[in-house]
Amino acid sequence: MNYRKDKYGNEISVLGYGCMRFKRSGAKIDIEKAEREVMAAFNGGVNYFDTAYIYPGSEAALGEIIERNNLRDKINLATKLPHYLIRNESDTEKYFKEQLSRLRTDRIDYYLMHMLTDIETWERLKGLGIIEWLAEKKRTGEIRQIGFSYHGGTEMFCKLVDAYDWDFCMIQYNYMDENSQAGKRGLKYANSKGLPVMIMEPLRGGRLASGLPDSAKKIFESYSKRFTPVQWAFKWLWNQPEVTCVLSGMNSEEMVADNINTASTSSAGDLTDEDNEMLQSVVKAINSKMKVGCTGCGYCSPCPKGVDIPGCFAAYNRRFSDGWFTSEKEYFMCTALRQNSSAASNCVACGKCKQHCPQGIDIPEELKNVRSKLEGPVYKAARKIVKMFRTY
């Protein structure tokens, strides 16, 4: 296994175990199967295990596995505060104590603000005493390092990086999202601020493993280097020194073994110009159904009405490449979970964005299409539910 260092010089395995996708037997996690896979990963050198409060049964299952096998002092344990459920100052402590109980531990090594969406949300948490609470937890050793996970555009990500003295962060990143989500610009910005960056969705929800179009598969099959699409996706990430750890939701021992082998044989700077050109050909093949030629450059931003234009177009394009559910989920996370909506429906067609677009996209017109496709009954109902739970 290869390792990279966190902010304080601790070694983190470049492959992390994402515990959201433990296999289930009926309504419950198959704990015996999960244990075999977790132990295979640990024995192969993986030392970073990531879960969250809202992953059904995950914290409790991981805690049981850790206790059974006496792993606590041998691994780095990461979980996430469900800040969107917090209504008052006492809630933060309540959820944290519950997490410690589920995980059968007295400390969390890497604690994230889960799906931190915007500065306004962070300001709300500050108003509920989060900074003082985190400082106390670090003082007592109950939390070692503090970070945040993020879904959304580059500009807001960079603002959040600067909003607090974070120890690390987590972003969605893969060769398809190089210029969307936080993107390469966000990755490099976080790195320039000294933040280790953990990667989620390296396979874009499995799309880059088993959901490739035939044209993309043929490019991989005809290339001189014989790696699987999954191996290429991981190698592309580990080729970048700014990437600290890549999470994989491994749910078979075969998958664990393959990913460990790839992690152990991949280093920064391994890929050649030819390799990267091949991967760009794959991107073009996947994007052949793309409806809007947005590159995610961000020149259209900021929108006077707060529309996350690159985020809207990225989700819209995924409607045609990855399907309805994936695009709807991304659109909802990027627009509706923020305190101030950044949805396409905010657009008033002022045209300022259109003047700055290098691609010459008729942005106001395309945002109408985004609204038509992605702001249907499901989206609107979900937004209402979010508003009901908000107390700020």
C-alpha positions as CSV (number, residue, x, y, z in Angstrom):
1,M,0.0,0.0,0.0
2,N,1.1,3.5,-0.7
3,Y,0.6,6.3,1.8
4,R,0.4,10.1,1.7
5,K,0.6,12.5,4.6
6,D,-2.1,14.6,6.2
7,K,-1.6,18.1,7.5
8,Y,0.3,17.0,10.6
9,G,2.5,14.4,8.9
10,N,0.4,11.3,9.7
11,E,0.4,8.6,7.0
12,I,-2.9,8.0,5.3
13,S,-3.4,5.1,2.9
14,V,-4.1,6.4,-0.6
15,L,-7.0,4.0,-0.7
16,G,-9.7,4.6,1.9
17,Y,-12.7,2.4,2.7
18,G,-16.0,4.1,2.1
19,C,-18.5,2.4,4.4
20,M,-21.8,3.7,2.9
21,R,-22.3,0.7,0.6
22,F,-22.0,-2.3,3.0
23,K,-24.1,-5.1,1.6
24,R,-27.4,-5.7,3.2
25,S,-29.4,-8.8,4.0
26,G,-32.9,-7.6,4.0
27,A,-33.1,-4.5,6.2
28,K,-29.8,-5.1,8.0
29,I,-26.2,-4.9,7.0
30,D,-24.6,-8.3,6.5
31,I,-22.1,-7.9,9.3
32,E,-20.2,-11.1,8.6
33,K,-19.6,-10.2,5.0
34,A,-18.7,-6.6,5.8
35,E,-16.2,-7.8,8.4
36,R,-14.4,-10.0,5.9
37,E,-14.1,-7.1,3.5
38,V,-13.0,-4.6,6.1
39,M,-10.4,-7.0,7.4
40,A,-9.1,-7.8,3.9
41,A,-8.7,-4.0,3.4
42,F,-7.0,-3.6,6.7
43,N,-4.6,-6.5,6.1
44,G,-3.8,-5.0,2.7
45,G,-2.7,-1.7,4.3
46,V,-5.9,0.4,4.2
47,N,-5.9,2.6,7.4
48,Y,-8.7,5.2,6.6
49,F,-12.3,4.1,7.1
50,D,-15.1,6.6,6.4
51,T,-18.7,6.6,7.5
52,A,-21.5,9.0,8.4
53,Y,-24.4,9.5,10.8
54,I,-27.0,9.1,8.0
55,Y,-25.6,6.0,6.3
56,P,-28.2,3.5,7.6
57,G,-26.6,1.1,10.0
58,S,-23.0,1.9,8.8
59,E,-21.6,3.5,12.0
60,A,-22.9,0.7,14.2
61,A,-21.6,-2.0,11.9
62,L,-18.2,-0.4,11.5
63,G,-18.0,0.0,15.3
64,E,-18.8,-3.6,15.9
65,I,-16.2,-4.8,13.4
66,I,-13.6,-2.5,14.9
67,E,-14.3,-3.7,18.4
68,R,-14.4,-7.4,17.5
69,N,-11.0,-7.2,15.8
70,N,-9.3,-4.7,18.2
71,L,-8.6,-2.2,15.4
72,R,-9.3,1.1,17.0
73,D,-5.7,2.1,17.7
74,K,-4.6,0.8,14.3
75,I,-6.8,2.8,11.9
76,N,-8.0,6.3,11.2
77,L,-11.8,6.6,11.8
78,A,-13.7,9.3,9.9
79,T,-17.4,10.2,10.3
80,K,-19.6,13.2,9.7
81,L,-21.7,15.6,11.7
82,P,-25.3,15.8,10.3
83,H,-25.4,19.6,10.8
84,Y,-28.6,19.8,8.7
85,L,-30.4,18.1,11.6
86,I,-29.1,20.5,14.2
87,R,-31.7,23.0,15.6
88,N,-29.9,24.2,18.7
89,E,-26.5,24.2,20.5
90,S,-27.3,21.0,22.5
91,D,-28.0,19.0,19.3
92,T,-24.4,19.0,18.2
93,E,-23.3,17.3,21.4
94,K,-26.2,14.9,21.3
95,Y,-25.5,13.6,17.8
96,F,-21.7,13.4,18.5
97,K,-22.3,11.3,21.6
98,E,-24.6,9.0,19.7
99,Q,-21.9,8.6,17.0
100,L,-19.3,7.7,19.6
101,S,-21.7,5.1,21.0
102,R,-22.5,3.6,17.6
103,L,-18.8,3.4,16.8
104,R,-17.8,2.1,20.2
105,T,-15.0,4.6,20.6
106,D,-14.1,7.6,22.7
107,R,-12.7,9.7,19.8
108,I,-13.0,10.4,16.1
109,D,-9.8,10.9,14.1
110,Y,-11.3,12.8,11.1
111,Y,-14.6,14.6,11.7
112,L,-16.4,16.3,8.8
113,M,-19.2,18.8,8.5
114,H,-21.3,16.6,6.2
115,M,-22.4,18.1,2.9
116,L,-21.5,21.7,3.9
117,T,-23.2,23.6,1.1
118,D,-22.4,27.3,1.5
119,I,-21.1,30.1,3.6
120,E,-24.5,30.9,4.9
121,T,-24.9,27.4,6.3
122,W,-21.5,27.7,8.0
123,E,-22.5,31.1,9.5
124,R,-25.6,29.5,10.9
125,L,-23.5,26.8,12.6
126,K,-21.2,29.5,14.0
127,G,-24.2,31.1,15.5
128,L,-24.9,27.8,17.2
129,G,-21.5,27.7,18.8
130,I,-19.8,25.2,16.4
131,I,-16.4,26.9,16.5
132,E,-16.2,26.8,20.3
133,W,-17.6,23.3,20.4
134,L,-15.0,22.0,17.9
135,A,-12.2,23.8,19.8
136,E,-13.2,22.0,23.0
137,K,-13.4,18.6,21.3
138,K,-9.9,19.1,19.9
139,R,-8.7,20.2,23.3
140,T,-10.0,17.0,24.9
141,G,-8.9,14.8,22.1
142,E,-12.4,13.6,21.3
143,I,-11.8,14.9,17.8
144,R,-8.3,14.9,16.2
145,Q,-8.9,16.7,12.9
146,I,-11.8,18.7,11.5
147,G,-12.9,19.0,7.9
148,F,-15.9,19.2,5.6
149,S,-17.4,17.3,2.7
150,Y,-18.7,19.2,-0.3
151,H,-20.9,18.9,-3.4
152,G,-21.2,22.0,-5.5
153,G,-19.2,24.4,-7.7
154,T,-15.7,25.7,-7.4
155,E,-16.3,29.2,-6.3
156,M,-18.3,28.3,-3.2
157,F,-15.8,25.5,-2.4
158,C,-12.9,28.0,-2.3
159,K,-14.9,30.3,-0.1
160,L,-15.6,27.5,2.4
161,V,-11.9,26.5,2.4
162,D,-11.1,30.1,3.6
163,A,-14.0,30.2,6.1
164,Y,-12.2,28.3,8.9
165,D,-8.9,26.7,9.8
166,W,-9.8,23.3,8.5
167,D,-7.5,20.3,8.8
168,F,-8.7,18.5,5.6
169,C,-11.6,18.4,3.2
170,M,-13.5,15.9,0.9
171,I,-14.7,16.5,-2.6
172,Q,-16.3,14.5,-5.5
173,Y,-13.6,14.2,-8.1
174,N,-12.9,11.9,-11.1
175,Y,-11.8,12.2,-14.7
176,M,-15.3,13.2,-15.7
177,D,-15.6,15.9,-13.0
178,E,-12.2,17.5,-13.7
179,N,-13.9,20.8,-14.5
180,S,-17.2,20.4,-12.5
181,Q,-18.0,20.1,-8.8
182,A,-15.0,21.5,-6.9
183,G,-12.9,20.3,-9.8
184,K,-9.2,20.4,-10.3
185,R,-9.1,24.2,-9.5
186,G,-10.7,23.5,-6.2
187,L,-8.3,20.6,-5.5
188,K,-5.3,22.7,-6.2
189,Y,-6.7,25.6,-4.2
190,A,-7.2,23.4,-1.1
191,N,-3.8,22.0,-1.5
192,S,-2.3,25.5,-1.8
193,K,-3.8,26.2,1.6
194,G,-2.2,23.1,3.1
195,L,-5.3,21.0,3.2
196,P,-5.2,17.2,2.5
197,V,-8.0,16.3,0.1
198,M,-10.0,13.1,0.4
199,I,-11.8,12.0,-2.8
200,M,-15.3,10.6,-3.0
201,E,-17.1,9.3,-6.1
202,P,-13.9,8.2,-7.9
203,L,-16.1,6.1,-10.2
204,R,-19.0,8.5,-10.4
205,G,-21.4,6.2,-8.6
206,G,-20.2,3.2,-10.7
207,R,-20.7,5.0,-14.0
208,L,-17.0,4.8,-14.8
209,A,-16.9,1.1,-13.9
210,S,-19.9,-0.6,-15.5
211,G,-21.9,2.1,-17.1
212,L,-19.6,3.1,-19.9
213,P,-20.9,3.4,-23.5
214,D,-19.5,1.0,-26.0
215,S,-17.5,3.7,-27.7
216,A,-15.6,4.4,-24.4
217,K,-15.1,0.7,-23.8
218,K,-13.5,0.3,-27.2
219,I,-11.0,3.0,-26.5
220,F,-9.8,1.2,-23.3
221,E,-9.8,-2.1,-25.1
222,S,-7.7,-0.9,-28.0
223,Y,-5.1,1.1,-25.9
224,S,-1.6,-0.3,-25.5
225,K,-1.7,-0.4,-21.7
226,R,-4.0,-3.1,-20.4
227,F,-5.8,-1.7,-17.4
228,T,-9.5,-2.0,-16.6
229,P,-11.7,1.1,-16.6
230,V,-11.8,1.0,-12.8
231,Q,-8.0,0.8,-12.6
232,W,-7.6,3.8,-15.0
233,A,-10.1,5.9,-12.9
234,F,-8.0,5.3,-9.8
235,K,-4.7,5.8,-11.5
236,W,-5.8,9.1,-12.9
237,L,-6.5,10.3,-9.3
238,W,-3.3,8.9,-7.8
239,N,-1.4,10.5,-10.6
240,Q,-2.1,13.9,-8.9
241,P,0.0,14.6,-5.8
242,E,-2.7,16.9,-4.4
243,V,-4.9,13.9,-3.9
244,T,-4.4,12.4,-0.4
245,C,-6.9,9.5,-0.2
246,V,-9.4,8.0,-2.5
247,L,-12.5,6.4,-1.0
248,S,-14.0,3.3,-2.5
249,G,-17.3,1.7,-1.4
250,M,-15.9,-1.8,-1.7
251,N,-18.4,-4.6,-1.2
252,S,-16.6,-7.7,-2.3
253,E,-13.2,-9.2,-1.3
254,E,-12.3,-9.3,-5.0
255,M,-12.9,-5.6,-5.3
256,V,-10.8,-5.0,-2.2
257,A,-8.0,-7.0,-3.6
258,D,-8.1,-5.3,-7.0
259,N,-8.2,-1.8,-5.5
260,I,-5.3,-2.6,-3.1
261,N,-3.2,-3.9,-6.0
262,T,-3.9,-0.7,-8.0
263,A,-3.2,1.5,-5.0
264,S,0.1,-0.3,-4.4
265,T,1.3,0.1,-8.0
266,S,0.2,3.7,-8.6
267,S,2.1,6.9,-7.9
268,A,2.0,10.6,-8.7
269,G,3.4,11.3,-12.1
270,D,2.9,7.8,-13.5
271,L,0.6,8.7,-16.4
272,T,2.1,9.9,-19.7
273,D,0.7,12.6,-22.0
274,E,-0.5,9.7,-24.2
275,D,-2.3,8.2,-21.3
276,N,-4.1,11.4,-20.5
277,E,-5.0,12.0,-24.1
278,M,-6.6,8.5,-24.1
279,L,-8.6,9.4,-21.1
280,Q,-9.8,12.6,-22.7
281,S,-11.0,10.5,-25.6
282,V,-13.0,8.5,-23.2
283,V,-14.5,11.7,-21.7
284,K,-15.5,12.8,-25.1
285,A,-17.1,9.5,-25.8
286,I,-19.1,9.6,-22.6
287,N,-20.0,13.2,-23.2
288,S,-21.3,12.6,-26.7
289,K,-24.8,13.0,-25.4
290,M,-24.0,16.2,-23.6
291,K,-26.6,18.9,-24.2
292,V,-24.7,22.0,-23.0
293,G,-21.0,22.5,-23.9
294,C,-20.2,24.0,-20.5
295,T,-16.6,23.5,-19.5
296,G,-17.1,24.7,-15.9
297,C,-14.7,27.6,-16.3
298,G,-16.8,29.8,-14.1
299,Y,-16.5,33.0,-16.1
300,C,-20.2,33.3,-16.0
301,S,-20.1,33.6,-12.2
302,P,-21.2,35.1,-9.8
303,C,-24.8,35.3,-10.9
304,P,-26.7,38.4,-9.5
305,K,-29.5,36.0,-8.5
306,G,-27.2,33.3,-7.1
307,V,-27.7,30.7,-9.8
308,D,-24.9,28.1,-9.7
309,I,-24.6,28.1,-13.5
310,P,-21.8,25.5,-13.9
311,G,-23.4,23.3,-11.3
312,C,-26.8,23.5,-13.0
313,F,-25.3,22.5,-16.4
314,A,-23.2,19.7,-15.0
315,A,-26.3,18.1,-13.4
316,Y,-28.3,18.7,-16.6
317,N,-25.7,17.0,-18.7
318,R,-25.7,14.1,-16.4
319,R,-29.4,13.6,-17.1
320,F,-28.4,12.4,-20.6
321,S,-25.2,10.6,-19.7
322,D,-26.0,9.0,-16.3
323,G,-29.8,9.0,-16.1
324,W,-32.6,10.7,-14.2
325,F,-31.8,9.7,-10.6
326,T,-28.1,10.6,-10.7
327,S,-28.7,14.0,-12.3
328,E,-31.6,14.8,-9.9
329,K,-29.6,13.9,-6.9
330,E,-26.6,16.1,-8.0
331,Y,-28.9,19.0,-8.9
332,F,-30.7,18.8,-5.5
333,M,-27.4,18.8,-3.6
334,C,-26.0,21.6,-5.5
335,T,-29.0,23.9,-5.5
336,A,-31.7,23.1,-2.9
337,L,-29.6,22.1,0.2
338,R,-28.1,25.6,0.4
339,Q,-29.6,28.2,2.6
340,N,-30.1,30.4,-0.4
341,S,-31.3,28.5,-3.5
342,S,-28.9,28.4,-6.5
343,A,-31.4,26.8,-8.8
344,A,-32.0,27.6,-12.5
345,S,-35.4,28.9,-11.7
346,N,-33.8,31.9,-10.0
347,C,-32.6,33.2,-13.4
348,V,-34.2,36.5,-14.5
349,A,-32.5,36.4,-18.0
350,C,-30.5,39.6,-17.3
351,G,-27.9,38.3,-19.8
352,K,-24.7,39.2,-17.8
353,C,-23.5,35.6,-17.8
354,K,-24.0,35.2,-21.5
355,Q,-21.6,38.2,-22.2
356,H,-18.7,36.4,-20.4
357,C,-19.2,32.8,-21.6
358,P,-16.1,31.7,-23.7
359,Q,-18.2,29.0,-25.3
360,G,-20.9,31.4,-26.5
361,I,-23.6,29.5,-24.7
362,D,-27.0,31.1,-24.5
363,I,-27.1,30.6,-20.8
364,P,-30.5,32.1,-19.9
365,E,-32.1,29.9,-22.6
366,E,-30.3,26.8,-21.5
367,L,-31.3,27.4,-17.9
368,K,-34.9,27.3,-18.9
369,N,-34.2,23.7,-20.2
370,V,-32.5,22.9,-16.9
371,R,-35.5,24.1,-15.0
372,S,-37.9,22.1,-17.2
373,K,-36.0,18.9,-16.9
374,L,-34.7,19.0,-13.3
375,E,-37.2,21.0,-11.3
376,G,-40.2,18.7,-11.6
377,P,-42.6,17.4,-8.9
378,V,-39.9,15.3,-7.1
379,Y,-37.5,18.2,-6.8
380,K,-40.2,20.6,-5.6
381,A,-41.4,18.2,-3.0
382,A,-37.9,17.6,-1.7
383,R,-37.3,21.3,-1.4
384,K,-40.4,21.7,0.6
385,I,-39.3,19.0,3.0
386,V,-35.9,20.7,3.4
387,K,-37.6,24.0,4.2
388,M,-39.8,22.2,6.8
389,F,-36.7,20.9,8.6
390,R,-34.9,24.2,8.6
391,T,-35.1,26.4,11.6
392,Y,-33.0,29.3,10.4
